[in-house]
Amino acid sequence: MKDSIKALRELEKRLYAYQYAMAVADYDSETVAPPESSAGRAEAMEVLSRAYFDQLVSADTAALLQRAAADAETEQEKAEVRELQRSYDEIGKIPAEEYAAFTKLTQESMPAWGKAKRGNDFASFAPYLEKIVESAEITKEDCVLEIGPGIGTMTQYLAESAGQVIAVEIDKSLIPILEDTLSPYDNVTVINEDILKVDIQKLVEEQNAGKPIKVVANLPYYITTPIIMGLFESHVPLDSITIMVQKEVADRMQVGPGTKDYGALSLAVQYYAKPEIVAYVSPGCFIPKPNVGSAVIRLKRYDRPPVEVRDEAFLFRLIRAAFNQRRKTLANGIGNAGDIPCGREQAQEALEKLGFSPSVRGEALTLQEFALLSNEIYYKIYG
């Protein structure tokens, strides 16, 4: 991965944290904060929005976008560049002082506490916070790991329902806000760290005596798969993952074979967990409004995977080979994989033995069929 793409993603992380924090600050609810804090939250909104603006609309960001556009290779990288460029172009049309003053004004002009809500703004997001907590089936017996708490709005919902909440936030500038927001709760621990670098196994041992935890998160697109697969593949004690992600990502997690969305992520998630989309979230719930919708999906971890394989890691190497080159036949994909010592002819023989055409593509096989193929090829190679 080119340095410009890495830098772009670091910028996206910072912008995402500010975006989430602004959206939450724009929601007027007794659940979020007491009435007397409205003025303070207006000031916070101004500070957050100005910080967001300064991060996004700068000469450094313009230069980074140019480099990243030239360096982007995959469709995902190109999409990330386009999305950030769109935000840069739209927000950049507004003078910085007007942008910050406007966001402060929206807070100061809020209707009376506990009365009419602004239907087209973040107020419509409240039911989804409740839906996330409800869908996760959180009780006072549970230890919850929240990834990316922002300024702690959902954390408060979780703290009310759970026995213990561990909130991991990567942005150090949000830590003072979190500490203030969560000060009434003695069952919340805030950790300022990148979740991908946290030793979750150790965390579970220390904070929950090694018992399964429940994970709740609102994740940006580019980091969804690394976090989910990191949790599953590390085999930490895990009951469920309930997350808000882009709708297309949620759809990919639960679809079956024969569709364009079916792929390695679908199979990996369905190997470890039962996926269920519990709610769809309109783009209008966020500030700035994204181009795509979101969804809340619950992944209930299986006690045992629904299929038996001789080697789990080998199964996933096979699956990756099948979808790295979607237009090629499955036999060719396996034959071209550098980490599977199996030629195209051997792969064809295994497929034919299982009753498949030698020209079949990976998108046609179910998880059960991939497991059978994995076992067959593994036996051919290793006996």
KAUR-V95639 format. One record per run of one state. SS is the DSSP state (H for helix, E for strand, L for the rest). FROM is the first residue (numbers start at 1). LEN is the number of residues. If there is no record, write none. Layout:
[[SS/FROM/LEN] [SS/FROM/LEN]]
This chain:
[[L/1/2] [H/3/23] [L/26/9] [H/35/22] [L/57/2] [H/59/13] [L/72/3] [H/75/17] [L/92/4] [H/96/13] [L/109/13] [H/122/14] [L/136/7] [E/143/5] [L/148/5] [H/153/9] [L/162/2] [E/164/6] [L/170/2] [H/172/10] [L/182/6] [E/188/5] [L/193/2] [H/195/3] [L/198/2] [H/200/9] [L/209/4] [E/213/6] [L/219/2] [H/221/13] [L/234/4] [E/238/9] [H/247/8] [L/255/9] [H/264/9] [E/273/9] [L/282/1] [H/283/3] [L/286/8] [E/294/8] [L/302/10] [H/312/13] [L/325/5] [H/330/7] [L/337/7] [H/344/10] [L/354/8] [H/362/3] [L/365/2] [H/367/16] [L/383/1]]
